[in-house]
Amino acid sequence: CLCTKGAEQRRLSVHGVMLALLASIFWSLGLILNKYILARGVHPDAVVMGRSIVFLTITLAIWTTDVAFVTKEKGRWKNIFRRESVFAMLAGMMSLTFGAYFYSCALEHIPASVATPIGAANPLLAAIGAFVIFNEKLLRIQWFGITLAIIGSILVTL
């Protein structure tokens, strides 16, 4: 078994793994472009603002298309104003705003080949947070994998 949630165990979905792989590919391309833009003298504030505007525009277009043509859910716009949406906004603020800003600032001082592996500590931090907040449990092999990823990231920065 590859994944646990409390006492429940389930196999990983190929579809989910492929989506995670695509996310990783696009994140890495974005990080490389981020460094390219900063190397040309664009300030981190402008980089984050540009990324945010594009993110909002594309996300709104995808969401609107889904509501209007795919699911055709009436009243889905009301979900934006629910209490739970505050947590989604906080998540975006943490990762898309602060994470992107601090990463862009880091790229002004260190190479992307160093900044990106340092950011690879996020699986460990996310696993600890999921354990504390959601009581999620990881198997020893999963902890071992996270440890290997962090060790590999450290070695890449040397």
Backbone torsions as a table, in degrees:
resi	resn	phi	psi	omega
1	CYS	NA	138.5	-173.0
2	LEU	-105.8	-14.0	-173.0
3	CYS	-143.2	138.5	178.6
4	THR	-128.4	151.4	172.5
5	LYS	-143.0	101.0	-172.7
6	GLY	62.4	-127.3	179.1
7	ALA	-87.3	-13.3	-177.9
8	GLU	-77.4	135.1	177.0
9	GLN	-124.3	142.3	179.8
10	ARG	-150.9	160.4	178.4
11	ARG	-82.3	154.1	176.6
12	LEU	-73.5	144.1	177.4
13	SER	-85.1	133.2	176.4
14	VAL	-61.0	-40.8	178.8
15	HIS	-59.4	-45.5	179.2
16	GLY	-63.3	-41.3	178.7
17	VAL	-64.4	-41.3	179.1
18	MET	-64.2	-40.8	178.2
19	LEU	-64.8	-40.5	177.4
20	ALA	-64.1	-38.8	177.8
21	LEU	-64.6	-43.7	176.6
22	LEU	-61.4	-41.4	177.5
23	ALA	-59.6	-44.1	179.8
24	SER	-62.7	-41.7	179.1
25	ILE	-62.6	-47.6	-178.6
26	PHE	-68.5	-37.7	176.0
27	TRP	-61.2	-45.2	-178.0
28	SER	-64.7	-39.9	176.4
29	LEU	-62.9	-40.6	178.0
30	GLY	-63.3	-39.0	179.9
31	LEU	-66.4	-39.8	178.4
32	ILE	-65.8	-44.1	177.7
33	LEU	-63.8	-36.5	177.7
34	ASN	-57.8	-48.6	179.2
35	LYS	-62.8	-40.8	179.6
36	TYR	-58.4	-45.3	-178.7
37	ILE	-67.1	-45.0	-179.5
38	LEU	-64.1	-35.4	179.6
39	ALA	-65.2	-18.5	178.9
40	ARG	-95.7	12.7	173.1
41	GLY	92.0	5.8	178.4
42	VAL	-76.9	133.6	-177.5
43	HIS	-72.4	146.9	179.2
44	PRO	-53.1	-36.2	178.3
45	ASP	-58.0	-44.6	-178.9
46	ALA	-68.2	-37.2	178.7
47	VAL	-63.5	-47.9	-179.0
48	VAL	-65.5	-40.2	178.3
49	MET	-62.5	-46.7	178.7
50	GLY	-60.5	-45.2	178.3
51	ARG	-61.6	-39.8	-178.7
52	SER	-66.1	-42.6	179.4
53	ILE	-63.0	-45.8	179.1
54	VAL	-64.1	-43.5	178.8
55	PHE	-58.5	-48.9	-179.4
56	LEU	-61.2	-44.6	-178.2
57	THR	-62.3	-49.2	-178.2
58	ILE	-68.2	-42.0	179.4
59	THR	-62.9	-43.1	178.3
60	LEU	-63.0	-39.9	178.5
61	ALA	-65.4	-43.6	179.0
62	ILE	-64.4	-46.2	-177.6
63	TRP	-64.5	-44.0	179.9
64	THR	-63.7	-42.6	177.9
65	THR	-61.2	-42.8	179.2
66	ASP	-62.0	-46.4	-178.8
67	VAL	-67.4	-43.6	-173.7
68	ALA	-77.5	-37.3	-170.1
69	PHE	-119.0	-26.3	-174.8
70	VAL	-97.0	-67.8	-177.3
71	THR	-84.8	-27.7	-179.7
72	LYS	54.0	38.8	179.2
73	GLU	-80.2	117.7	176.5
74	LYS	-80.8	141.8	178.4
75	GLY	83.6	3.0	-179.5
76	ARG	-65.7	-24.4	177.7
77	TRP	-60.9	-28.4	-179.5
78	LYS	-64.8	-23.6	179.7
79	ASN	-60.7	-26.8	-179.8
80	ILE	-62.0	-30.7	-173.9
81	PHE	-97.2	7.2	177.3
82	ARG	-77.3	159.2	180.0
83	ARG	-58.9	-37.2	-178.5
84	GLU	-63.1	-26.3	179.9
85	SER	-64.5	-25.4	177.4
86	VAL	-60.3	-39.3	179.8
87	PHE	-67.5	-36.1	176.3
88	ALA	-65.4	-39.7	177.9
89	MET	-66.5	-39.7	176.4
90	LEU	-63.3	-41.0	178.6
91	ALA	-61.7	-43.8	177.8
92	GLY	-64.2	-39.7	179.3
93	MET	-63.6	-42.7	-178.2
94	MET	-66.8	-50.1	-173.2
95	SER	-87.7	-52.4	-173.2
96	LEU	-77.1	-26.0	-179.6
97	THR	-99.4	-67.9	-176.3
98	PHE	-67.1	-43.9	179.1
99	GLY	-59.4	-47.3	-180.0
100	ALA	-65.8	-39.3	-179.2
101	TYR	-65.6	-49.3	-177.9
102	PHE	-66.5	-35.5	176.7
103	TYR	-64.2	-45.1	179.2
104	SER	-62.6	-40.5	176.9
105	CYS	-64.5	-40.3	178.7
106	ALA	-60.4	-38.8	-178.7
107	LEU	-66.0	-18.7	175.4
108	GLU	-73.5	-19.1	-173.4
109	HIS	-115.4	-24.3	-179.0
110	ILE	-137.0	157.2	179.7
111	PRO	-67.9	155.7	177.2
112	ALA	-60.4	-31.4	-179.8
113	SER	-68.3	-14.5	175.2
114	VAL	-101.6	-44.4	-176.8
115	ALA	-64.1	-40.0	-176.5
116	THR	-66.5	-47.1	177.1
117	PRO	-63.4	-32.5	176.3
118	ILE	-61.8	-38.4	176.9
119	GLY	-65.6	-13.5	179.3
120	ALA	-71.0	-2.1	174.6
121	ALA	-71.9	-11.8	-176.3
122	ASN	-61.9	-30.6	175.8
123	PRO	-62.1	-39.2	178.3
124	LEU	-65.1	-47.5	-179.7
125	LEU	-63.4	-40.2	178.3
126	ALA	-66.7	-39.7	178.9
127	ALA	-64.3	-42.6	177.9
128	ILE	-64.3	-44.7	178.2
129	GLY	-61.9	-41.7	178.7
130	ALA	-64.9	-35.4	177.6
131	PHE	-66.3	-46.9	-177.0
132	VAL	-69.7	-45.7	-172.9
133	ILE	-84.1	-43.9	-173.2
134	PHE	-109.1	1.4	-178.5
135	ASN	58.4	31.8	176.5
136	GLU	-76.0	143.1	-179.5
137	LYS	-116.6	140.4	175.2
138	LEU	-110.2	148.4	175.6
139	LEU	-73.9	160.6	178.0
140	ARG	-56.9	-39.2	-179.6
141	ILE	-63.9	-32.7	177.5
142	GLN	-70.8	-41.7	175.4
143	TRP	-62.5	-39.4	178.2
144	PHE	-61.5	-43.1	177.9
145	GLY	-62.6	-42.7	177.8
146	ILE	-63.2	-42.8	178.5
147	THR	-61.4	-44.6	177.9
148	LEU	-60.8	-40.8	179.5
149	ALA	-62.7	-41.8	179.7
150	ILE	-68.3	-43.2	177.5
151	ILE	-60.9	-43.7	177.5
152	GLY	-60.4	-40.5	179.0
153	SER	-64.4	-39.8	177.9
154	ILE	-64.2	-44.1	-179.6
155	LEU	-63.1	-36.2	179.3
156	VAL	-64.9	-32.3	-176.9
157	THR	-81.4	-11.4	-178.3
158	LEU	-74.2	NA	NA
